[in-house]
Every structure is written in structure tokens, then in C-alpha cells.
Amino acid sequence: MNIEHWAVFLDNTSQKSQLITSILKGTPPKILQGFQAAKGALFSKLAIERYIDEEDRHDTKILTADTDQALRSMSSGEQKKALLKYILSSDCDFIVLDNPFDNLDTDTQAHLKMQLETVSKQVGMIQLISRKSDLLSFIDNFARLKGDQLVVVGEKEVLSNSPTKERFTGQIPLALNSGLNSLEIDHDVLIELKSVNVSYMDKPVLKDINWSIKKGDFWELRGKNGSGKTTILSMITGENPKGYGQDLYIFGQKKGSGESVWDIKKKIGYFTPSMTDKFTGYHSVEHMLISGLNDSIGLYIRPTEVQLRTAEQWLQLIDLWHVKDALYHDLSMGQKRLVMCARAMIKHPPLLIFDEPTAGLDDASAALFVALVNKFAKESQTTIIFVSHRKEPDLRPDHIYHLEMKEIGSSGKVVPVAGQYI
Ligand SMILES: Nc1ncnc2c1ncn2[C@@H]1O[C@H](COP(=O)(O)OP(=O)(O)OP(=O)(O)O)[C@@H](O)[C@H]1O
């Protein structure tokens, strides 16, 4: 096989999974015929999730055969490293790289770029790419995937397409009286970590973390892959037992002092792309949104007039009122993310966590998503923690908490908002 390298530019409408399946099954679209009879491998977040599932269900350690650690507990960077190592040992002819740099910090991205460049001398690459800045420098063939149509394009044509700046007009709809919204929380300090230390199997991860998060704050949490961001967030949400026995206060209560994990969870909204992309239910857009008020998926009881009015206000705000009766399933990826973002906000939860929320979105959709988060932060009382490795130039947090990785465990500090991204 001739070694070919392609970039396939994705947008909001791209039917990416279909394309990946056809390529890996040996029935690619015409312009990728060069890969037809070759052995391919998939480098993607979805591939990692499949290996995690395999480990959980059958206890088969494929990517982690040489370590005791479970794939699930590794940081995103460690997982991607393990996947690449496995793929490179599998003797494949080409690799489909699905947004390979998502979830990686800048150093890890640079390292992966170098590795791929070296490997590209022997192995073909098809880079599926949503953000133009991610383009691998050795790629010399370009295509665009619109819906299910793959068309060849020139590099210039693709790269000159700058994202449109969109604005939301109107105001964030008010919170409904649920007993569980931000207005009903009377603690000024919502979350407090005092000298928190965490180690896993003798490996120190967090060292002396002090962080005080107040009601209505908008925080960005930064740190390299493996610096302990997920560890902190999972202690706050109650999923990580390392929170017990620490000086950790959530909604005014010390962790482990008899609070119900369920009560805490009800006050926290959590948004991560895999929730929205994996969701396959056939519900209308309007019902998906209203179901956010009940923490259910889909709607099983008739909505009240007030709920319907609030949903209308939200859909007008995000400019999706015209598709209110459409199936959520049929929306484009960018539209789905906006609906699920509004769904997380509709309740005005006391705390809302965004975990790499723009991964996989094209530049224009990511800008729109970030604009919605900024607006909500400004107009609501909800406290927001936003975690992303992506430089989102329009994000407007009030504060940044930075984890700096060290041998003895990461230390944390508040850095000026104008500070450099890592
Ligand atoms: N249950 C666990 N057992 C062993 N090690 C763990 C466990 N959970 C996390 N770790 C380790 O702790 C370190 C911090 O992981 P964590 O997921 O909190 O980092 P992160 O900052 O969220 O990284 P990323 O940005 O890549 O997602 C990593 O080295 C990870 O392998």
C-alpha cells in the first residue's frame, strides 16, 4: 500500500461514525480507496471507552497489560498514551485519528504530534479534525465531510474558513421554584478544600490543596494531564472515596459527616460530551429540555404550563425553537450540545461542572457553546467549574485555579485570569 495521509474536516453536520465504520470495514468512500485493502486501527476516545468496558465486564486488560492500574482510573493523557502504544505494536497499515488532541494538555499534544510524524513514514493516517489548529503538518490530502458526503478540498479553502461570531440575544430564563436551585442555597462558601492530600497506591497526586469556591463564582480549573483535576471533581461530586477523612466542605457540610451522597448529587449539574453523544433516546427536543428539571431522560409526566413556558424561553434563547418537536437524535452535534447545555442549566443548579465540554466541536460550535456558558455565569447565581485543555479564547471565568504537577503531588494556586494557558 502507498502511504497516504488525509485530513477530513468535520463540522456540525458530519456523520463521522458512519465514515469511521466504513473505512475500518474496508469499504471506504471512493476518495479513500487507497485504504481499502489495508489493516486499520482507530485512535479515539470511543475506542478507549470500548477497552474500558471490556476491562470492566470481562476483566481483560488489553491496553494496560503491563500495569496494575485499571484503564478507567488513568488520566486522559495516560489512556491515550496506552492506546497509541498498543496500536503501534499491532502492525497496522493505517490509523484513523479521531480528533487525537482532544483532552490533551499542550506538552502531551506536542509529544503526540512528534510521535505521529515519526510513525507517518511507515503508516498511513486519516485525521478526522474539528479544530483547524490541530492539523498535522505532514498531511497533504484534504477532504470535508458534510453529512455523509465526503468531498476533496484544497487546504487553503478549508483553512481560510474562520468561525462566525454568534451572539445570544435575550436573557437567561429564571430558575423555577424546585427547592434545589442556586437561589435556595444560603452558604456563601459553597465548596472548601483545606490542606487536601491524595495519593493512589503510594503515588502522591494532590498535595496541600486549599481552594475556596463561593456561591455564583465562575472558575476555570487548569492543569496538565494527570495533575488531579478529575480527582478533585470526583471528591466534590461524591464519586471518589478519597474525599472522606479530608477537610472538605460541600454546601456547608463536612465530607463524611452523615450527608447523603444523593442529596449532594441533586445539587450538582455535570456536563461532559460523552453524555450527549452517546445518548440514543428518541425524545423531542422540548421534552429533553424539560426533563432536565426532573433529572430524568425523556419526559414521563405531562409538563406544566410554567415548565413549557420556560422551555420555550430557553429554546428561543439558543435559537432552536423551530426544532422543538424534532427528535433530539436527529439534531447535529453542535445543536445536541447546546440542548444538553441548556438542559443542565434549566434547573439553575447550585453547582454546574463542565468537563472538557467543547471536545469534538468545530470552531464555530465551540464558540457558541462558550458564549452560552459565559452568559449563564453572568446572569445566574449558579457556581460554575469549567475544565478544558483547549484554549477557548472567548471563555470569561472570574477566577482560574491552576494545579501544578510535582513529584510530591500537585500544588494548587489561584492565578490571574489573564495568565497564560498551560
Ligand atoms: N483509582 C486510581 N488508582 C490509581 N491511580 C489513579 C486512580 N485515579 C487516578 N489515578 C492517578 O492519579 C493521577 C491524576 O489523575 P486525574 O484523572 O485526577 O488527572 P486529571 O488532571 O483529571 O488528568 P486529565 O486531564 O488527563 O484527565 C493520574 O496519574 C492517574 O493515573
The ligand as an ORCA input file, in Angstrom:
! r2SCAN-3c Opt
* xyz 0 1
  N      -8.224      4.943     41.209
  C      -6.974      5.244     40.882
  N      -5.983      4.368     41.099
  C      -4.703      4.674     40.777
  N      -4.326      5.842     40.233
  C      -5.275      6.745     39.988
  C      -6.642      6.495     40.296
  N      -7.367      7.587     39.927
  C      -6.473      8.474     39.427
  N      -5.229      7.973     39.450
  C      -3.991      8.650     39.013
  O      -3.990      9.954     39.572
  C      -3.395     10.882     38.662
  C      -4.371     12.048     38.494
  O      -5.477     11.614     37.735
  P      -6.669     12.567     37.330
  O      -7.575     11.765     36.451
  O      -7.266     13.179     38.544
  O      -5.918     13.692     36.477
  P      -6.510     14.809     35.510
  O      -5.859     16.088     35.890
  O      -8.006     14.782     35.560
  O      -5.979     14.323     34.103
  P      -6.609     14.508     32.620
  O      -6.527     15.957     32.282
  O      -5.693     13.717     31.757
  O      -7.993     13.947     32.631
  C      -3.123     10.108     37.370
  O      -1.765      9.767     37.320
  C      -3.974      8.859     37.497
  O      -3.380      7.740     36.859
*
